Amino acid sequence: MRARVAYGGALHMATPAGHAGEARLRLADGRELAEDQVIWLPPFEVGTVIALGLNYADHAKELAFNSQEEPLVFLKGPGTLLGHRGATRRPTDAAFMHYECELAVIIGRRARRVARAQALRHVAGYCIANDYAVRDYLENWYRPNMRAKNRDGATVLGPWCVDAGDVADPANLELRTFVNGRLTQRGNTRDLIFDIPYLIEYLSSFMTLAAGDVILTGTPQGVGNVMPGDEVVCEIDGLGRLVNTIAGDAAFGRRGDDKSCESNI
Amino acid sequence: MSIALFKIPMDVAPFGLSGTVYGTLLNHRTAMAALEARMRLPPYNAPPRAPVLYLKPRNTLAAGGDTVEVPAPDADIAAELEAAACLGVVIGRTACHVSEAAALDHVAGFLLVNDVSIPHPDYYRPSVRYKARDGFCPLGPRVTARALVANPDALVIRTFVDGTLVQTMSTADLIRPVARLLADVTEFMTLAPGDVLATGAAAPAPRVRAGQTVAIEADTLGRLMNCFTGAA
């Protein structure tokens, strides 16, 4: 279990410290700190971000989609990444922006045409992802389109990268989201439509995965709107709790003119 | 970091590509016209309002001279690939929410992009399996500094297959010209130094089979050449 944090003018590797229930961490150089003393970054050097849509039957039903023959895969760029305890902007003009608690699978070893039976050997570890979407901006072109899903700071990863060997069964982990302390989303990775070995086999059949690539495996039912000031906490059994706060346009020096990029063609 | 990136010279800041390459769907008049009749029908129901982007991830990146592997055809994979020539804009300065007027100040230079895809029937879902295969994004041959390109919105890009001219397209026909596209994209996502934004391909894209060579060229940008071979 390790994190990447910024502290005292440098980037550090950190591990949990203190007793259960205490949010403390220890830097590799021995310094012990409280979690609010550091800036948390995504817990590994992130390569290609591969995300899954509609990969829990209950969530697909929630969004009125039928079952699929093939995983719904989309990609995300580096600008969308954010660490633990960061703030994500909610555009003023949006009516529906929601969190998505997901299990993130971190690739540790090059994977090219890997069979299902060998797939988990290519996994370095796991972390929590909160993959926000602004549904107002969904369009039916390469849906979910980047304006809805690849926004700055809208893909939160962390707080820890947990070694694969420390996760007994990635196919049986409960996911929970709390908004301002209230449980709003709950699911279990045993309900994934396309499970982790299948996803690695499928993806590596056409693209070579490299160490640092990450697969966000999709979210269960229970997504809900969030507003500036809301604290959104995503938890997964054994992986910790990933905290994010929603911020308004003003905090980012925006005037809420997000529709300016639209044009009628 | 893809090794291919080290083979693409860039003599202006930031002196190297970041490895992040975005493409833009439906930003050339011919591409829009080709879909015009279907745009208001399901599953699309409406023409796009904001720029429609896709990512060419690091496994796709290649340089001039690299070989592009044509996958073995099957029920879903045609024997021919699309080789779509695009103008690539290379970001020089972090571009977040830039205005159209200031957009070009954030550009380091330009290069050619050969956006390779397996032909696919529709654009409703992200076409990762068709567009993100290893080696499917040759770039280059170099980054030409912005100062050397008189007008990025009037570049003629020619595509040759085995030496035969198969497509001539102009960036004058982009629906969102370079500055407008940068403004509209950076409204919702920041582009970093060294990122590439491919500005859109013309339709129909030239088709290429294993054994053929594709050359894409434009005045001042040079010539990007890649051989296509069958699956190993």
Boltz contact constraints between the chains, C-beta under 6 A:
constraints:
  - contact:
      token1: [A, 48]
      token2: [B, 57]
      max_distance: 6.0
  - contact:
      token1: [A, 48]
      token2: [B, 58]
      max_distance: 6.0
  - contact:
      token1: [A, 73]
      token2: [B, 128]
      max_distance: 6.0
  - contact:
      token1: [A, 74]
      token2: [B, 126]
      max_distance: 6.0
  - contact:
      token1: [A, 75]
      token2: [B, 55]
      max_distance: 6.0
  - contact:
      token1: [A, 75]
      token2: [B, 57]
      max_distance: 6.0
  - contact:
      token1: [A, 77]
      token2: [B, 20]
      max_distance: 6.0
  - contact:
      token1: [A, 77]
      token2: [B, 55]
      max_distance: 6.0
  - contact:
      token1: [A, 78]
      token2: [B, 20]
      max_distance: 6.0
  - contact:
      token1: [A, 79]
      token2: [B, 189]
      max_distance: 6.0
  - contact:
      token1: [A, 79]
      token2: [B, 190]
      max_distance: 6.0
  - contact:
      token1: [A, 139]
      token2: [B, 48]
      max_distance: 6.0
  - contact:
      token1: [A, 140]
      token2: [B, 43]
      max_distance: 6.0
  - contact:
      token1: [A, 140]
      token2: [B, 44]
      max_distance: 6.0
  - contact:
      token1: [A, 140]
      token2: [B, 45]
      max_distance: 6.0
  - contact:
      token1: [A, 140]
      token2: [B, 124]
      max_distance: 6.0
  - contact:
      token1: [A, 141]
      token2: [B, 48]
      max_distance: 6.0
  - contact:
      token1: [A, 141]
      token2: [B, 52]
      max_distance: 6.0
  - contact:
      token1: [A, 141]
      token2: [B, 123]
      max_distance: 6.0
  - contact:
      token1: [A, 142]
      token2: [B, 52]
      max_distance: 6.0
  - contact:
      token1: [A, 142]
      token2: [B, 54]
      max_distance: 6.0
  - contact:
      token1: [A, 142]
      token2: [B, 126]
      max_distance: 6.0
  - contact:
      token1: [A, 145]
      token2: [B, 52]
      max_distance: 6.0
  - contact:
      token1: [A, 146]
      token2: [B, 53]
      max_distance: 6.0
  - contact:
      token1: [A, 147]
      token2: [B, 50]
      max_distance: 6.0
  - contact:
      token1: [A, 147]
      token2: [B, 188]
      max_distance: 6.0
  - contact:
      token1: [A, 150]
      token2: [B, 189]
      max_distance: 6.0
  - contact:
      token1: [A, 151]
      token2: [B, 188]
      max_distance: 6.0
  - contact:
      token1: [A, 152]
      token2: [B, 189]
      max_distance: 6.0
  - contact:
      token1: [A, 152]
      token2: [B, 190]
      max_distance: 6.0
  - contact:
      token1: [A, 206]
      token2: [B, 129]
      max_distance: 6.0
  - contact:
      token1: [A, 206]
      token2: [B, 133]
      max_distance: 6.0
  - contact:
      token1: [A, 207]
      token2: [B, 59]
      max_distance: 6.0
  - contact:
      token1: [A, 207]
      token2: [B, 132]
      max_distance: 6.0
  - contact:
      token1: [A, 208]
      token2: [B, 59]
      max_distance: 6.0
  - contact:
      token1: [A, 208]
      token2: [B, 134]
      max_distance: 6.0
  - contact:
      token1: [A, 261]
      token2: [B, 50]
      max_distance: 6.0
  - contact:
      token1: [A, 261]
      token2: [B, 184]
      max_distance: 6.0
  - contact:
      token1: [A, 261]
      token2: [B, 187]
      max_distance: 6.0
  - contact:
      token1: [A, 262]
      token2: [B, 49]
      max_distance: 6.0
  - contact:
      token1: [A, 262]
      token2: [B, 50]
      max_distance: 6.0
  - contact:
      token1: [A, 265]
      token2: [B, 47]
      max_distance: 6.0
